[in-house]
């Protein structure tokens, strides 16, 4: 068994056994989807887009990003604190195998979230209609997972305790969700706040998925959002490689 396969299997088993985290990874964003779906049922946002066609991609974007940042941040912090990373470092396991295993697991979680949230939103009660090129959401999700995985690596490298991981991740993800329009249309925000949102990775994942699933934009708009996610993945990836630590002793 290769190092990548062994790490992926170990990460999968650990995730499945942690029932509480697994439950909230799916149930917490799903609760927001149901809540906002009920509140804005039958309503439309600016441009005539049905509210659920805006809410579902937004909540999905936030759920995927949140899962990546928290899961990778906690895993990296705990493995380093328990000296598991130092033991891995002493083996012929390259850093890319460790990151690739976490990326694979994050993709699996994102795929499951996408299927679950979309299936709920498609129920007649909520009435999601996939009017856009929904298939373009696949590369968006892959790039989104990559960008937020890199962000999670930064968080996990900075934090040394579970409390600090939660504090840093929440400090980043909660304001980003509101500024990026995951929970309500960003048209309701002042112009300067919409400008601020453009320097946040969640804006591009949310915007792209709304175009793909809700039919708001075209492939050109989705392509620009993909470019934005690539830029953030490179930025956070570069930062993570600079501050990554195999052990708290160094």
C-alpha positions in Angstrom: 0.0 0.0 0.0 1.4 3.4 -1.0 1.8 6.2 1.6 -1.0 8.2 -0.2 -3.4 5.2 0.1 -2.5 4.5 3.7 -3.0 8.1 4.7 -6.3 8.4 2.8 -7.6 5.2 4.4 -6.6 6.3 7.9 -8.2 9.7 7.4 -11.4 8.1 6.1 -11.6 5.7 9.1 -11.0 8.5 11.5 -13.7 10.7 9.9 -16.3 7.9 9.9 -15.6 7.1 13.5 -16.1 10.8 14.6 -19.9 10.7 14.3 -20.4 14.1 15.9 -18.2 16.0 13.5 -19.6 14.0 10.6 -23.1 14.8 11.6 -22.5 18.5 11.9 -20.5 18.6 8.6 -23.8 17.8 6.8 -26.6 18.8 9.2 -25.4 22.3 10.1 -25.3 23.7 6.5 -28.4 21.7 5.7 -30.3 23.4 8.5 -29.4 26.7 7.0 -30.7 25.6 3.6 -34.0 24.4 5.1 -34.3 27.5 7.3 -33.7 30.1 4.5 -35.7 27.9 2.1 -38.7 28.2 4.4 -38.2 31.9 5.1 -37.9 33.0 1.4 -40.1 30.3 -0.1 -41.7 31.6 -3.4 -39.8 34.9 -3.3 -37.4 36.2 -6.0 -34.2 38.3 -5.8 -33.1 41.1 -8.1 -33.0 39.9 -11.7 -36.0 37.5 -11.2 -33.9 34.7 -9.8 -35.9 32.4 -7.5 -34.7 32.7 -3.9 -33.9 29.0 -3.6 -31.8 29.2 -6.8 -29.7 31.7 -4.9 -29.9 30.2 -1.4 -28.9 26.6 -2.3 -25.6 27.4 -4.1 -24.7 29.9 -1.4 -25.2 27.5 1.5 -23.5 24.7 -0.5 -20.5 27.0 -1.1 -20.2 27.9 2.6 -20.7 24.2 3.7 -17.9 23.0 1.4 -15.5 25.7 2.4 -16.3 25.3 6.1 -15.8 21.6 6.0 -12.4 21.9 4.2 -11.1 24.6 6.6 -12.2 22.9 9.8 -11.4 19.3 8.9 -7.9 20.0 7.6 -7.1 22.6 10.3 -8.1 20.3 13.1 -6.3 17.3 11.6 -3.1 19.1 10.9 -3.0 20.7 14.4 -3.8 17.4 16.2 -1.4 15.3 14.2 1.4 17.8 14.9 0.5 18.1 18.6 0.5 14.3 19.0 3.8 14.1 17.0 2.2 12.0 14.3 3.5 14.4 11.7 7.0 14.0 13.0 6.7 10.2 12.8 5.4 10.5 9.2 8.3 12.9 8.5 10.8 10.2 9.5 9.3 7.8 6.9 9.8 8.2 3.1 6.4 9.9 2.9 6.6 13.2 1.0 4.5 16.2 2.0 2.6 16.0 -1.3 1.2 12.5 -0.3 -0.1 13.9 3.0 -1.8 16.9 1.3 -3.1 14.7 -1.6 -4.8 12.3 0.9 -6.6 15.2 2.7 -7.6 16.7 -0.7 -9.1 13.4 -1.7 -11.1 13.1 1.5 -12.3 16.8 1.1 -13.4 16.1 -2.4 -15.4 13.1 -1.2 -17.1 15.2 1.5 -17.9 18.0 -1.0 -19.4 15.5 -3.4 -21.6 14.1 -0.7 -22.7 17.6 0.4 -23.5 18.5 -3.1 -25.7 15.5 -3.7 -27.5 15.9 -0.4 -28.1 19.6 -0.5 -29.1 19.6 -4.2 -31.5 16.7 -3.6 -33.2 18.6 -0.8 -33.4 21.8 -2.7 -34.9 20.0 -5.7 -37.9 18.8 -3.6 -41.1 20.4 -4.9 -41.6 22.1 -1.6 -38.4 24.2 -2.2 -38.5 24.2 -6.0 -34.9 24.5 -7.1 -34.6 24.6 -10.9 -31.3 23.8 -12.5 -31.6 26.3 -15.3 -27.9 26.9 -15.8 -25.0 24.8 -17.0 -25.0 22.8 -13.7 -22.2 20.6 -14.9 -19.8 23.6 -14.7 -20.2 23.3 -11.0 -17.9 20.3 -10.9 -14.7 22.1 -11.7 -15.8 25.0 -9.5 -16.2 22.6 -6.6 -12.8 21.0 -7.3 -11.1 24.4 -7.3 -13.1 25.5 -4.3 -12.0 22.5 -2.3 -8.4 23.1 -3.3 -8.5 26.8 -2.3 -10.2 26.1 1.1 -8.0 23.1 1.7 -5.0 25.4 1.3 -6.6 27.9 3.7 -7.2 25.0 6.2 -3.5 24.2 6.0 -2.7 27.7 6.9 -5.1 27.6 9.9 -3.7 24.2 11.0 -0.1 25.5 10.8 -0.8 28.6 12.9 -3.0 26.9 15.6 -1.6 24.7 18.4 -4.9 23.9 20.2 -8.4 22.8 19.2 -9.7 26.1 20.6 -7.4 28.2 18.5 -8.3 26.2 15.3 -12.0 26.9 16.0 -11.4 30.6 16.8 -9.3 31.3 13.7 -11.6 29.3 11.4 -14.8 30.9 12.7 -13.2 34.3 12.6 -12.5 33.8 8.9 -15.5 31.7 7.7 -18.4 33.4 9.5 -17.8 37.0 8.2 -16.9 35.6 4.8 -20.2 33.8 4.5 -22.2 37.1 5.0 -19.8 39.3 3.0 -19.8 36.8 0.1 -23.6 36.6 -0.1 -24.0 32.9 1.0 -27.0 33.6 3.1 -28.6 36.6 1.4 -28.1 38.4 -1.9 -25.1 40.6 -2.0 -27.1 43.2 -3.9 -28.5 44.2 -0.5 -25.0 45.3 0.7 -23.4 48.7 0.1 -21.2 49.0 -2.9 -18.0 49.2 -0.9 -18.8 45.9 0.9 -19.4 44.2 -2.5 -16.0 45.4 -3.5 -14.5 43.9 -0.3 -16.2 40.6 -1.1 -14.2 40.3 -4.3 -11.0 39.7 -2.3 -12.6 36.7 -0.6 -12.4 33.2 -2.0 -15.9 32.3 -1.0 -17.3 35.0 -3.2 -16.0 33.3 -6.3 -17.2 29.8 -5.3 -20.6 31.2 -4.3 -20.9 33.4 -7.4 -19.8 30.6 -9.8 -22.2 28.0 -8.3 -25.1 30.4 -8.5 -24.3 31.0 -12.2 -24.0 27.2 -12.8 -27.0 26.0 -10.8 -29.3 29.0 -10.8 -28.8 30.1 -14.4 -27.8 33.6 -13.5 -24.7 33.8 -15.7 -22.9 32.1 -18.5 -19.8 30.0 -19.0 -17.6 33.2 -19.3 -18.7 34.3 -15.9 -18.1 30.9 -14.4 -14.6 30.8 -16.0 -13.7 34.1 -14.3 -14.8 32.6 -11.0 -12.6 29.5 -11.6 -9.6 31.8 -12.3 -10.3 33.6 -9.0 -10.3 30.3 -7.1 -7.1 29.3 -8.8 -5.4 32.5 -7.6 -6.5 32.0 -4.0 -5.4 28.4 -4.1 -2.0 29.5 -5.2 -1.8 32.3 -2.6 -2.9 30.1 0.4 -0.8 27.2 -0.9 2.3 29.3 -1.0 1.7 30.6 2.5 1.0 27.1 3.8 4.3 25.8 2.4 6.2 28.7 4.1 4.7 28.2 7.6 4.1 24.4 7.6 5.7 22.6 10.6 6.2 18.8 11.0 6.4 19.2 14.8 5.7 21.8 17.6 9.3 21.2 18.7 10.7 23.1 15.8 
